[in-house]
Every structure is written in C-alpha cells, then in structure tokens.
C-alpha cells in the first residue's frame, strides 16, 4: 500500500515520511528529536510491528529498547565541544531528568548519517537588513542608540557563533559570561524541545517535575546548609527577591554592598550596585550602604599585597557599628567580583566576612550570578574558601543562556521561617517549566562532560599565558584569574596606574573573528567552559596582537 506517493510498504512509508518531515524542519539530520521520533514509531507500529527497515538509499535502525542505549536516545554529532558522558569525580550526581522513562520503554533511534540534506538558510535577511530592523524598532542597553554597531548573529555552536554574512567568531566572552556549556548544547536544546512538547507553562502555584528536580539538584551542589530555591528569570530579579527575603526574615531594613559591584539594573538591584551604572537610576531604594572592596591592585587604603592590613575587612565592621548592627539585614557580595574586574579576594576575606556576619546576626548573601557554575573551576566561587552563605543568588550559567532562569537559594533555617508566614513575592513566569527543564539538563552536562574540571585545568594554563602577556605588553598593568574567569587590566602607565580604555581594541578583535567583552579599561577572557587549549590559544594569539594597539596608545 502506498502512502503519499511512496511505493514502499505502509509502515516503511510512514517512517520515511516522519523522518523527511523532521529533516525539512530542522535542516540537519542530527537534530531529530526524541519526541518526534516516538510519534513516527507510534504511527508505524499502528500499521505493523516493524523493527528494521532497509532500502537502497537510506538505512533506518530502529532500536526496540531505548533504555539499553544509556538514556541518550538520539545522539547529536558534530558539536564543537560536546563529549560523551564521563565520570568526573565524587561530586558527579545522576539526577532524573524530567520525562525520563524506565528501561524497557520502546524508543526509536534513527541513524541518519546517510541523509545528505543541505542546511537551510540561517536567515532570509541580509546582515544590513537585520541590523537596520533592530536599530529602527528596538532599544539597545547601556548605549547611545545612534552609536550601536551590533553583529547580526544568526547561528552558534560550541565556542563559536556566525553572523549573517557567514563570518565565524570565537566567543572569548561567553556572550555576557553566561554561555558556560557552549552555544546550542544539544542536550539542553533537546530538553527544551521535549518539555515544550509536554508542558510549556503553568503558573508558579502549580508543581512541576522539572521544578522539583532542579531544586533538589541545586540543594545537592550548593554549599552546606542551603536548601530551598525560589526560581525567577534573571540575576537582577534574584537579587531583588533576596533583598525581600532578607528583610522579611530579619525584620531589619539596611543592606550593605560593595562599591565595585554589579547586582542588576532593576530598582533594588541597582541600589545594591556600587559602580557608575547606579548613578542614572538615583534616587534608588533607600537603606543601602556601600563599603570598599578587597581590590589589592588599587588598594583604597594604600597598602600593597605584602603590607596589607586587611582594612578592606576591618573597615566593614566599623561601618556596621556606625550604621547600627540591629538595623542591618544582610551584606551582599559577589563570589568573585565580575564586571568590575574579576577582583579575586585574599584567601582569608570570605571566612572573615562570614565570621563578621555571625558576630552581628547579619545574613551573608553570595551573588554567584557571574562567578557560579564552574566559571572559576568550582561549582561556585565561594567554594574556594569553604564558606557557606545564608542566601545565594544565581543565573547565567544555570541554563547557560539557552533560556532565562535565575534562583535564590536559601538556608533551611530561612526557609522554615516561611512555613507559617507568606513569602511576599512572585512573578508570572517564576519556576517556568521550560527554563527549569533547561536547568536540569545544564547541570547534568556540567557533570557528564567534566566542564568544571576543564575550567580548573585550563584555568591554570590561562593564568600562565596571561602572565606572559603582562610581561610582554607594557599596557597591561595587572592580570587576575581563577579558572576560566580572567581579565587583563590596561593602564597608560604602570607607575601611576592611570586606566587605559580598552574599547579601541574591539574593532581589531571583531575583524579577526574574536568576540570580546571590553568594559572600561578591562579585557575579559571568559570563554565557554568546553573550550579546548587549542581554541584558547587561537583567541589569545589575537588578543596578543590587539594589545600592541594598547601599547602604542
């Protein structure tokens, strides 16, 4: 019996029709999803219990037991940095992914290597049309609109992305230091697709499987004592809700934060922010008091690393006494300061700040939005000092940018406070099922592909390379690094340390296919954690040449 012009048996035609439809939709055979494959198998089994199909042009292998394939289902090939699951030490955990089924379920695996489909065009618009459309009808953040010159991005994979003209860029910034697992990770993309096929959205008063699974996974990976997660959509929202929780729990109103910090651009989060991005929003939320940072290269108190008296800590205690210890709800600190320059604190800084908070009954809030999820070579930056905060905020690497998601993780003691009191906060898209499913898949990728270990290992190599660049280029005043979280600080003169703007280096980097993050006088080196040493060398070689421009300035 023919189906739709196919002269093969009905079951074969149904299978081929389903596969052809998938190939046409996705453009690449490797992107066939489990959900659509299951539907093809179901339709085929309605006609006949076929398990193997052969014809002269294409071979489809139907596996009867998906469970025996190790749970990977349809495997994606050709990625830039996606590895087969490998044990990565004692911290590896196997959490059930939403929708997983017991061994024995009948699943379809389609071996599509013989299909020779051409890639569908990435866009129907030219690069110029994309840019003009964006500039005409959208607003760009942190920029005068007349000066923006955006790259018209259309495709990405691993450590690279491409513009509409087909030019490839090595993403040495992980976009905004968030694409930790690499662009378009197939397991994360697949998790989003499968969740979309089951349940895109319910309001946050309902319970869902991915929400519960992700909460458990975070409780297992965050420092001891942290237990329950409140899911929102971005780092600023996470910090906003952390403020509310801290004030509700303590009954106090004041918040301490640091000057060289960024906690987000919403009303409360920008009040916490200590840098120039706060100024345009003032007057901001009242009750925030700023203190100085452990910025050893530019010590506020005039010390060097050798003569340091840790006034970056002792002056905080003086501020606490002058502001009233019983008035202060919390101190907010980034695990390692992010956009203000990867400021790595002295090793005793976090433990002593923990002790200071304990002395006065103040909550310690750790903002891991940028420094979390393996960026520094550990799950969270604070893990380097074995400190457990009372509250941790996170975003970015939680889904590696595939979809928006953030979280506020609180200690069990704080969580119990709300057992008989309402948590006065929420948002329509809190605990979004698609985002939580992506989070589950992302955390599993960190474990399976040893990305945190890779960050630690390559971080040592990166540090050595940055020290070499500092030695070679007089415009580099300081280099700071931990894992794959690194920065070069540019100066006009090493003696005076007068900042040298890094923006003039950006056109050279773009021209040579490197996408960088260059705020103020900083050059960030924060690639996806899946980068190889060869790819890292590729990027650093171009940075090396760009620094010659700074040397001549």
N, C-alpha and C positions, 0 to 999 in steps of 0.2 A: 504494500500500500504506500503510495507517495504522499508526502506532506509538503505543501508549499513548493512544489516543483522538484522536490528531492526524490530520486528513484530508489533510494536505499529502503530497507525495512523501516517501519514506523518508528520503532524505538531508536534506531540509529539517527533518523532524520530529526527526531525531537532533540536528541543530544547535540547534534551538529548545529541545529538552529539556535539552541541556547548559547552554545559557545560562540558562534558567529556574532550573535547579538551583543554578547559581552565584549568581544574584541572590537566591535564597531564603536561601542560606547566608550571604552577606556583607551583605545589606541595602542595598547601593549598587551600581549597575551599574559605577561607576568602579573598583571594587576587584576586578574579574575578573582572575585571574592567568593568566600565560602557560601555565603547566603544564596547568591545567585546559582552557584554550582549545585547546592542542595535542591533548589527548585527544579533545575534541569534533571537531576536524578529522580526526583519525585514523579515528574511527568513521564520520564522514561519507564519507570517501574510500573506505572499505571497500564502501560501497554504490554510490557514483557519484562521479566527479571533478567535483564541483560547485565553482564559484568565486564565483558571485554569486547571491544569493537576494533576491527581492523579494516582499513581500505587502502587504496593505492597511494593516496596523497597524505593523509593525516592519521596519526595514531593517538587514540584516547585511551588512557589507562584508568579504569575505574577500580578504586580500592574499596573493598567491602567493609573494612574495619578502620575507621579514622583514628580510633584510639591507639592502634599499633604504630601510627606514624609519629608518635611522640607529641601529639597535640598541635603540630604546626599547620596541619591542613595544607592549603595551597601555598607553596613556598614562593617567595619573590627572589628573583635572581638579578644580578647586575647592579646592586647597590654599591655606593662608594665606600661604605664603612660598616656594613651590617653583617655581623658574624653569626655563626651557628651558636646555639646555647652552650656555654662552657662554665663549669663550676668556678666560682671566684672567691672562695674562702668561706669562713664561718658565718659571715653576715648575709650570705645569699639565702633568700627565702622564696619558696614557691607558694604564692597565694593564688587561690582560684580566680580566674578571670571571669567577668560576667559572661554568662551564656555557655560556659564550658559544659561539656556533656560527659557522662561516664564512658569508659572504654566499652566498645561493642556497638556504639551508635554507628549507623551506616552513613558514611560521608563520601563525597566524591572528590577525588584528586584528578585534575586534568593536566596531563603532560602536554604542554603546548609549544614545545621547542621547535616543532616543525612548521608552525604557522609563521608566515613571512608577511606580517602586516606592517604597513608604513605608519609612522607616527602621525597622528592628526596634528594640524597646525596648533601651536600653543596659543595663538590669538588671531582674530580676524582683523585686528587693527595694527597700524604701523606704530613704531615707537613714538613718533611725534604725536600721533593721534591720541595715544594713551596718556602721554604727559599733558597735552593740551586739555583733554577732557577732565583730568584730575585737577589741574590748576583752575579751570573755569568753574567747576562745581563742588570742589571740596576744599577744606581748610587744612593746612599742614601745621603741626605743633611746633612750638618754640622757634618760629622763624617768621621774618617778614615775608609776606606771601609773594611779593614781586621778585624775591631773590632765590626762591627754591628751585633746585635743578634735580628732580628725582630721577633715579634709574627706573625705567619701565620694566619691572620684573614680571616674568611670565612662567617661569619653571624653576624648580630647585630639586636637588638630590644630594644627600650626604653633606659634604663640606662646601658644595658649590651651588650657585644659582645662575640663571641666564636671563639676559634682557631680551626685549622684543626683536633686536637685531641679531640674536644668536650669540652674543658675546658672553663668555663664561667668566664668573667672578669667584675667586676663593674667598669664602666668608670668614675672615680672620676676626670678626667681631661677634659671631653667632647672632647676627642682627643686633638686638639690644641685649646681648649677653643672656640669651634665653633659649636658643636652639641647641640645647646640650646634647641631645641624642643624634643630631644631624637633621637636615631637612627631609621631610616626607618619609619618615621612617615607616617602612611597610607594615610593621606590626601595629604601630599606633594608628596609621591610616585605616588598617583593616578593622581595628577595634571600634573606631568611629563609625565606619560603614555598617558594621554589624549592629551596633547599638541603634543607629538611625533606622535600621530595618525593623527593630523590635519596638523601641520607645524613644522618641525624640525628646519629649518633655512632659513632666508633670510638675505641679507647684511644690515648693520645698516642704510643705506639711506632710507630703506623702513619702513613704520609704521606698528606696530602690536598691537593687542588688549592687550596682557599681558604687553607689554612695557608701554603703556599709563596708564593702570590700576595701575601698580606698581608705576609709577611716581606719580600719584595722591595720592596713599596710603602713600607714603613716605612724600609728602608735608603735609599731614594731621598729621603725627606723629612726625616729626622733630620739633625743636624749631621754634618759630615765626620768620617769615621773610624768611626762607629757602623755595625754590620753585621748581627749576628745577634740574633733575637728569641726570648725564652722566653715563651710565652703562658700566662697564668693567668686568674683570674676577677675580681679586684678590686685596687684600689690597695694595700691592706694586704698582700695576697699578693705583689704585685710587689715591694714594699719588703722583705718577708721574704726573698724569693729573691735580691734584690740584696745583702742582708747576707751570705747564704751564699756567693754568687759572689765578693764582695769578699774575704771571709776566706779562701776556698779559693785564690784567685789570689795573694794577697799573703803568705799564711801568718801574718798578723797578726790580732789579735782586737779591738782597740779601735775604736770608731766615734765620730766627732764629729757632733753635730747641734745645732740651734739651739733656744733656749728658746721663742720664739714660732713654733711649728711644729706641724703635724699630719701624721703619716705613716701613720695607720691604727690600728686598735684590737686587732689580734692581738698576740701576746706580744712578738715582736721589734719590730714596727712601733710599738707603743705605747711601747716603751722609747725609740725614737728621738724620739717626740713630746715636745715640751717644755712644752706647756700643761697646764692642770688635768686634762685627760682622762687623763693618765698616772697621777695620784695614786691612783685607786681600784684600779689594777692592780699597784701596787708590793707587794713587790719584783718588779722586772721583770728582763729579760735583763741579765746583767752585762756590763760593758765599754763602756757608752755614757757619753760625757762631753758636757755641753751648753755652748754658748758663746752670746754675746749677738748680737743682730740689728742690721741697719742700719736701725733704726726712727727716722728723723730727727725725727718729730713728738714722740717721747718718748725722746730720746737717753739711753741708760744712763749716758753719760759726761759729760752736762751741756752738750753743745755745741749750737749751732744750725746750720742749713744753711750759714750764712755763715762760721761759725768752726770748722766741722768739721775734726778732725784725722784722721779715719778710724780711730779706735781700735776701731771695730767690726771692722776687719781686723787691725790690729797686735796686738790682744789675743789673737786666734786663734793667731797664731804663738807667742805666749808660752805659751798652753795646750799647743800641740803640743810645745814644748821641755820643759815640766814633766811631761807625760804620757809622753814618750818617742817621738820620731819613728818609731823602728823597731818600735813597738808598735801604731801606728795604721793600720788598713786603709783607711779611707775617711772622707770628710766628706759627709754628706747635707744637701742644701739644696733647698728648693722654688724653682722658677724665679723666681716671684714669690710671696711668702707668701700663702696662701689664706685659710682661715677665721679666722686671727688678724689679718686686717685689710688684705689687699691691700697689703702693705708693699713698695713699689717701691724697690729699692736705688739708690744713686748709680751713675752710669754706669761708674765705674772699679771697682766692687765685684766683679763676676763675673770680669773679666780678672785682677784682683789675687789673687783666691782660686784661680784656675786656676794662676797663677804660683807661689803658695804650695804648692799640692799637688805641682806638678812639682819644686819645690826639695827636698821631703822624700820623694818617691816615694809619695805618698798618692793614692788614687783619688778622683776628684771625681764624686759621684753626684748627678744632677739629677732631682728629683722633679717631674715635669710632670703629675701626675695631675689637678690642677685647672687649672693655667695653660696646659696644652697644647691643641693642635688649634684654633688660631685665636682662642682666648679673648682674647689680648692684641693681636691684629692681626697676628701672625705665627704660623707653624706652632707654634713653641714659644717660651716666654718668653725662654729663653736666647739665642734668635736675635737679640734686640735688641742683644746685646753681642758677637755673633760669637764665642762661646765654645763649644768642643766638649768636653763631659764625657766621662768614660770609660764611664759607665753612665747610662742614662736610664730612669726608670720612668714608666709612663703607664697611664691607664684612662679613666674618664668619657667624654670626647669621642671616644675611639677607636671606640665604637659609638653615641655619643650616647644611651646609656641604653636602647637598644632591647633588647639582651640583655647579660648580663655578659661583660666581656672586659678584660683588662689585659695588659701586656707589660713585660718587662725587655729593653732593647736594649743590647747590649754592643759594645765596640770589637772590631775584627777581631783585635787582639793578645790581648785577653782570651779571645775565642772560640777561638783557636788553642791556648790553654793546655789546653783540654778535649779536644783532638784525641786525646790518648793517656791522658787521665785521666777518670774518670767524673764526670759532673755529678750530685752527690748531692742531688737534689731533684726533686720531681714531684708531680703530683696527678691524680686520676682524670679530671677534666674539663679538663685542660690542652689547649690547642690545639683546643678544641671546634669541630667543623666549622660548626655554626650560627653561633657567635659570630664565627668568622673570616670567614665569608661576609658577615655584617653589617658587619664592619670594612672589608672591601674596598669594599662599596657606600658606606659612610660617607665614606671617604677620597675616593672618586670624586665624591661630592656636594660636598665642600668645593671641589674643583677646578671642577666643572661649573657650580656656582651662585655662584661668586665669594664664598663666605661669609667667607673670611679677609680679603679686600679690604673687604667690607662692615663687618666688625668694626673694621678700621683706620679706615675713613672715618667711620662713625658714632661711633667712639670719640672722635674729635676734637670732634664736636658734643656728645657726652655730657659730656666734660670741661668744656666751656664752660657747659653747663646746671648741672652740679654746683657750679661756682664761683659761679654766680648764686644757687643755693640757700644756699650758705655765707654769701654776702654778706647774704642776706635773713633768715636764721634764726640767732639767737644760740646756739641749742643745737648747732649744727654747729661742732665745733672744727676738723676737718680733712676734706678730701676727697682721695682718691687714686684714680688711674685709669690704665689702659693698655689701649687697645682697649675691648672691652665687658666688662672686668674692673674693677669700680669699687666704691667704698664711701664712705659718709659716717660719720664717727666723731662720736658725740654726747657732749657734756660738759655738766655743770651750770654750769661757769664757765670761760670761755676763758682766764682768767689762771692758775687752779690746774689746769686740765685734768682735774678730777675726773670720772670716767666717769659718764654718764647712761644707765641701762639703756634699750635700745630696744624691749624686749618690749611695753610699753604701747601702742606704735603698731600692733601686729599686728592687733588686733580691728578697728580703723578700716580698715586696708588690705583685710582679708578682706571686711568689709561692703561695701566699694566695688569689689570684684571684682579686687583685685590680690593675687597670691600672692608673698610676700617671704621673704627669708632674713635674720633679725634676731638673730644671736647676740650675747651680751654687750651692748656699747654701740654696735653696728655696724648699719648698714642697707646691705645689699649691693644693687647694681644690676648684675645679670649675666644679661641676657635671652638667649634663643636668638640665634645669630648671624644668623639670617634676618630679624630684626625690621626693620620699616621705621621711618623717622623719625617718621611719624605715630603709630605704635603706641608708640614710645618716649616721645613727648610725652604720649600718653594715660596711661601709667604714671607719668611724672614729675609730672604735674599732681596726681595723687592723693597721691604722696609729699610734694609741696609742702604740701598741706593737712594731712597727717599730722604733719608737722614742727611745725605750730602747737601740737599737743598737747605735744610735747617742749619747745617754747619756754615753755609755761605751767608746766612741772613744777618 
